[in-house]
Amino acid sequence: MKQTISTNSATADRRWYIIDVAGMPLGRAASAIASVVLGKHKPDFNYNVDTGDFVVVLNAAQVQVTGAKGTDKFYHWHSRYPGHMRTRSLNQLMDQDPRYVVELAVRRMLPKSKLGNQLLQKVKIYKDAEGATRHSAQQPQPFPEHVLVGPRRARPVRSR
């Protein structure tokens, strides 16, 4: 009788992927990054085990948002002191630090647990293309095409 082999964090095959998010919608890029970091593109995916891959995100400053989200979308946080509610629009945060906007979008698509915090450490975000040279020792591969959705994905031609 065969035994079922369950992968764990130590036996997982980890790879490095690189993605250029210039011109991509923020939500679509974040969902694709979160999917690869979780390991959903692998056949041995398991919800409670870190089997995902590392992702290097380039050109975070050039990520796109649709509609009027730049002025209408707000990020709120509170210091837990009375009257210390902070609110910034998406455009203001993109001017300050575009990496934070992409990181927050990816973080909110990961599990809200210790595992999610561990997975977020495998995402390296750069506001320009400098990350490609920083991580050349890891030999990052192009981002898996079957994970991408939207205008960047090559759609198959249907015959009629």
N, C-alpha and C positions, 0 to 999 in steps of 0.2 A: 504494500500500500504506500502511495506517495504522500509525503508530508508537504503541507503548505508552507512555503518560505515567505515570511513577512519581513519586509525591509525595515531597517531602523536607521537612525540618524548616522550611525557609524558606517553602515554598509552602503549608504546612498551614493550614487554616482553624481558628483557635482560638476557642473560646467559653468563657464562664464559666457554670457551673452551681452552684446552691445546693441543699443537701439538709439536711433536719432529721432527725437520727437519734434523736430522743427516742422511746423505746419500741420501737425497732428492735433485733433481735438483732445483736450485735457482728459476727459473721462474715458475715452477709448484707449488712450495711451496708458492711463493708470490701471485700467482693468486688464490690459494685456500684460503689463509688468507684474501685477499682483498674481495673475494666473501662473506665470513662469516661476515666480518666487515661491508660491505655494507648491509647485510641482504638479499641477493639474494636467500638464501636457505629457506626463510620463505614465507608462502603464502600471507602475507600482505605486501610484498615488495613494496616500492614506491621510485622512483628515488630522489625526492626532500626532503625526510624525513629520519632522522637518526633512523632506526629501527634495526640496526645491533647489533651484540654481541661483547663481549670482547674476545680477543685471547691472550694467553700466549704462546710465542714461545721459545722453549728450544733448546739448542745445535746449536746456529747460527754459531759457529766456524766450525762445521762439515758439513755445507751445501756443496753440490757438484755442480760443473760446468762441462759441457761437452766440448770436443774438446780442443782447445788452448785458450779458453776465459780467462784463468788466466793471460796470458801474452799479449793477443791481445786486450782485452777489456779495454778501458780507460774511466775514469771519469774525466770530466773537470769542473772547476769553475773559476770564475774571480772576483777579488776584485774591479773592475771598475777603477783601476788605470792603467796607461799605463805600459805594460810589466808585469803585475801581473797575467798572465794566469797560473793556476795550473793544472797539469795533473798527475794522479796516475793510475797505473794499478790495476786490480782487486786483484791480489795477494798482492800488497803493502797495499791496503785498508783492505784486510782480515787479514794481519799481524797486522795492527794498531788497527782496531776495526771492527770485523766481524758483530757486531750489526748494524753498519751504512750501510753496504752493503744490508742486509736484509730489513732494514727500507726504504732505497732508492728504492729497487725493489717494495715494497708494495706501497710506496707513489706514484710512477709513474703509478700504476694501479688504483688509486683512483681519484675521480673528482678533477680537478684543481680549487678549489673554497674554500670558508670558510667551506663548508660542508666536503670537503676532509681533511682539517686541523683538524676538529673536529673528524672525523672518525679515523685519524691516532693516536689520543691520546688514543684510545681504544686498541691499539696493544702494548703489553709489551714484549720486546725482551731481551733474556739473552743468553750469549755466552756459558754457560754450563747448567747443570741441576738444578742450585740453585733456579730458578724461581718456581719450583714445590713446594718448601717449603715456599717461600715467599707469594704465593697466595693460600695457603691451606685454609684460612678463607673463600675465595670466593667459595670453593668447585667446582673447574673446572671439567667439564665433558670431556670425550675423544672427539677428533675432529670428526665432522660428516663425516662418510665414503663416503656418496654419493657426497660430494664436492671434495674429492681427486681424482686426475687422475694420471695415470702413474703406476709405479711399486708397489707403496704402496697400491693401490686400489685392493680389492679382486674382480676379474672379474668373472662373472657368467659362468658356464660351459654350452657350447652349445651342444645340442644333434644333431647328424647327421643322 
